[in-house]
Structures are given as structure tokens and as C-alpha cells.
């Protein structure tokens, strides 16, 4: 049984439990969402129950939703087809300021970010996941910027959806008495827009602003440049086309004298297929097909070598899932390559930064 405080979600309860939390697959497919309105999918008060809910109800529900959508609509869902909603852990006696994860870009990555946060922080703080699925496609917005030679209308839509989401989610936090909430955006490509969106949030909220944003880019750069990391292992940046075009990670890493590589065009196409046709569409067969092609192409290009250590910088939140699936069920040659891989996961690195702040380490510049 999942311990929840009250019924807050719409739709049917998760079959087979007496929980008042709901699985997303139990709702009908919503109309297109263009504003950050949301319902609360689940409000839980115990970390162990929240982890069970995510694993047993919420994430399977996302997969069921994707299957139902494809059956009804005749196409695989994209991020924007999923509902905008909150999943909340609100322990009765939090010791630290809330953590707000803005996900939904895509939904599985957001759920996994909350899962990781609960495993790390337990009942020590309120942890809220906003699945802000209404944010338009970030890579498409960056492509339109490039085509127009300036700021596109879609760029403005991304910024506006994110800033309004920050405002709305802040209003849902219940334990701000514990301190200014930590905000992490669980999408690497969205970090091209997040600073502007956060500035807009701050301008609108003024002295009432109660969020502090932590940049995954800044946290990852510090971590990879730190003395404990070393600079011998090759760093391969795996991100969306938009993230690579804007050099979101490339420039900061090179400024720290770190050598990094990006996939050649054929490997990048395989990566994008593994992200969009695979993880975002909840299609594991596509993850395996395109993920195996990706790492074989990286090996053919000499960027990774079997038996030699390398770092996979997961510059897209779907990349850790791709690696996990390949390590578990990939072809033997791909598993051999990945046996030497260290995944630098920006979400995990940023959550570790928040944990250091909890321990009393002063904030560092740029976070």
C-alpha cells in the first residue's frame, strides 16, 4: 500500500492497490496541452512508498499511456502528448529545503530523476516532479533559430512555457519554510533556454521568488574538471542535435582544457533515433537497434576502443537509459565496449551538488 495524504489526482486509481496515487496509463488521452496547467498525479508522504509507486505504478503507467496513444493515434507519442502533472513526496518532517525537478522532456527521464532524488535524499526533504510536457521541442526551436537567423517564435514559446511552469510549480511547494527551493531542469537541451526562463520567472516573482536554479552544465563542467576525475579518459558527448549545435557542453569543457569528442553524422543519427524512436516512445527494441548502431559507429570512428576506459557524457537525459538497456541486453560486442564506460550523468551530478549544499558546503559560482 502506498501511503498518501489524500486523493488529488484525476482518473482511475492504480489497479491492484489501495493507493490514492494514480498511474498515468489509467487516464484517457488528453487534448493537446498548451499551458502549464497541471493536476497532482500522486502526493506521497513516505520515501519508500514513493519509490515503489514510481517503479510499480507511475513508470509502467507512462509506458501503458504510450502504447494506448500509439494504438489510438497511429503514431508514437512525443513529449508533448503526455499530460502536464505533478508527482510529489512531502514527508512530514523535512530537514532540508525542497527539491523541484522540472521534467517531462521526456517523461521517463523526469520520473527517473525523481527516483534518483528519492534514493539519494529519502525523507529528508520535499521532492516534487513537474512533468512539464507542454514545453515545445527544444531541438526544433534551436533549429528554427538557426533557420531564421535569430530568435524564433518557437524559442519564445519554450521560454514562456518554462517560466510559467516555474511559477506554477513554486506555488505547489508545501515546505518552503525549510528554505529556498532547489530547482533542476531535467533536460539538457532545455538548458539553452533555462537561464532566460529563470530570469523571466525572477522578474515576475520579484522579492517573492523562492527558487534557486542549479545548472547541470555548470555542475558537470566542475565535476569533470575536478582533480578526482582525471583527464586521461576520452570524453564522448552524447546529446541531441540542438545541444551539439549550440556547443552547450563543448565550450565549457574545452575552457577547462578537457578534450571531448562528438559522434560523426551517422552515429549522431543513430543516437537521435535511439532517443526519439526508442526511449521517448517507450520502445526498447528501437533503443537496442539504434543504440547498438551508435556504439559500433563510435568504435568505427575510433572514438571508443574496446578495453579502454572512456566517459559518456549523457548530454541528453535519455542517454543513461540507452546505456542501461545496452548494458543489460545489448549485443556482446556492444556490452564489451560499455564495460569500460563511465557515464557522467548531469542529473546525478547536480543532485550530488545539492547534497553538498545540505552538508554545509557554501554555494559555488554559477550554480
Buried (B, 14 or more C-beta within 10 A) or exposed (E): EBBBEEBBBBBEBBEEBEBBBBBBBBBEBBEEBEEBEBBBBBBBBBBEBBBBBBEBBBBBBBBBBBBBBBEEEEEBBBBBBBBBBBBBBBBEEBEBBBBBBBBBBBBBBBBBBBBBBBEBBBBBBBBBBBBBBBBBBBBBBBBBBEEEEEEBEBBBBBBBBBBBBBBBBBEBBBBBEBBEBBBBBBBBBBBBBBEBBBEBBBEEBEEEBBBBBBBBBBBBBBBBBEEEBEEEBBBBBBBBBBBBBBEBBBEBBEEEEBEBBBBBEEBBBBBBBBBBBBBBBBBBEBBBBBBBBBBBBBBEBEBBEEEEBBBBBBBBBBBBBBBBBBBEEBBEEBBBBBEBBEBBBBBBBBBEBBBEBBEEEEEEEEB
